[in-house]
Amino acid sequence: MTQANNPLHGIKLEALLTDLVDHYGWEELGRRIDIRCFNHDPSIKSSLKFLRKTQWAREKVERLYLKMIGEPIPAHLRGDAGRPIESTQPKRNTNDKAEKTSISGVNQHIWGKSDD
């Protein structure tokens, strides 16, 4: 797989994080990405340890970095990768009696029958 279209290719996580801290500071970084390693006794070392283990947090940091440097966000970091594109067709009417019955039937064994 080629990395030609990856704007983060060749940028180490430590350099990326250092640039973010230099630009925003720990307080603003913690406000923008609310994770403990940014808000409580922050350091590059502890943040790197957490970000290397936690993919969702790393993706948020990478997304913020790309916004900071003005690069486009790749699909895998936008959060919409793998999701179907919204249809242009009108949405189905959800007032359908059959659908209400199936929704109200959820957990009937726990809550008893509904009085619809």
URLINCOR-V833580 format. One line per field, one symbol per residue. phi: phi as a letter, one per 30 degrees, with the letter a starting at -180 (. if undefined). psi: psi as a letter, one per 20 degrees, with the letter a starting at -180 (. if undefined). burial: I if it has 16 or more other ideal C-beta (glycine too) atoms within 10 Angstrom, else O. Layout:
phi=???
psi=???
burial=???
This chain:
phi=.dceccdceicdeddddddddddcidddddddbdbedccbhdadddddedddcbddddddddddddddcicdddedcdjcdidddedddddddcddedddddddddiddcciddcd
psi=pqjhjoiipioqhgggggggghghqgghghghonqhihholqqgghgggghhinghgghgghghghggikqqpqhiihijpiqqqpqiqqqqpjjpgghgghgiipkhigirqrl.
burial=OOOOOOIIOOOOIOOIIOOIIOOIOIOOIIOOIOIOIIOOOIOOOOIIOIIOOOOOIIOIIIIIIIOOOOOOOOOOIOOOOOOOOOOOOOOOOOOOOOOOOOOOOOOOOOOOOOOO
